[in-house]
């Protein structure tokens, strides 16, 4: 049926939870959960926004979406990047990682993303 909302289970990986804890401990990231709340709701409704990360050679099930960091008031372009993996057959979305764009030492490489997906999703 066209237009029917598909309900997906959204599962944060241990890595994602560790990332959230890391940023919550820093004073300028206290609103991170509120900032990504609408993204998580969309994911649970089967709305997969963001850019497909095609270079991973894992089909096109991995996405990167931007979110503003309301603590810094700089908008999405200088906010968070949330990477998630969709398993459409099982109706599951795995939250792989989240990082702050300006935090260069926490930005994962493509190979690191692939390893996290293999560890938690495949």
Helices and strands as residue ranges (DSSP letters): E 9-12, H 14-25, G 27-29, H 32-44, E 51-52, G 54-56, E 62-67, G 76-78, E 80-87, E 92-100, G 104-106, H 110-120
